[in-house]
């Protein structure tokens, strides 16, 4: 018998909350809009590609930025390779010294 009053209570609470929500939506629409989840506005995945193809000024800017980014990437890789080669040379010299000291 205790389950039935709890079920009634749940139904009454659900109805009361629904009524309160309706009243809030009518009286405070901006607040309710702000509290409601909204899907993110998604831009078409190919929107930038379309803009690159259709706008010559944007295309020139895009390719200039792309070239600069590629040059920076190449410079970074070259610097990393140079550092690795320098460290490898130091390791080789240390190994050769330790081998030479062991032999004597």
N, C-alpha and C positions, 0 to 999 in steps of 0.2 A: 504494500500500500504506500510505502514511502517513495517508491519510484514514480508513481503517478503525480503527486504534487510537485516533485522536482521537474518532471516533464512539462507540466503546466507553467511552472515558473520560468523555465527556459523559453517556452513559446512566448510568454508575456514579455520577457526581457528582449527577445528578438524583435517582437512587434514594436516595443517602445523605442528601441534603438533605431529601427527603420523609420519610425515616425519622426524621431529627433533629427535623423539625417535629412529627411525631406524638408523639414522646417528650416534647418541650417542652409540647405541648398537654395531655398527660396529667399531667405532673409540675408544671407551672406554669400552670394555667388562667387565673388572673387576669392574669398578665403577658402571656400570649398574647392574651387578650381586649383588653388595653390597647394592644397593638401592631397589632391588626387594625383595618382601616378599617370604620367603621360609618356607614350612611346617617344623615343628620341627621333628627331627629324633626320632621316637618313638621306644623304645626297646620293645620287646615282653613282655606282662604282666607276663609271666611265666619264663622269662629268668633267674631270680635269683633262682627260684625254681629248674629249670633244672640244674643250676650250683651247688646248694646245693646237689642235688641227684647224680650228676656225679663226683664231685670233693671232695674226702674224706678230704683233708686238709681244704678246704673252709667250708665244713660241720662242722668240728670240731671247727673252728673259729666262725662260725655263731652260733652254739649251746652254745659255751662258752660266747659269747656276749649276747645271749638271756638269759642265766641263770643269768649273772651279772645284766642285766636290770630287770629281775624279782625279784631278791633279793633286789635291790635298791628300787623297787616299794613297796615290802613288808615292808621294813624298814621304808619307808616314811609313809606308811599307819599306821604302828604300832605307829610311833611317833605322827602322827596326832590324832589317837585314844587316846593315853596317854594324849596329851594336852587337848583334849575335856573332858576327864574324870576329869582332874585336875580342869578345869574351872567349870565343872558341880558341883564338890564338893565344890568349893568356893561359887558358887551361892546358893547351899543348905545351907551352913553355914550362909550366909548372910540372907537368908530367915528365917532360924530358929532363928537367933538373933533378927531380926525385929519382928517376931511373939512373941518371949519371952518378948521383950521390950513393946510391945503393951498390953500384958497380965498383966504386972505389973504396 
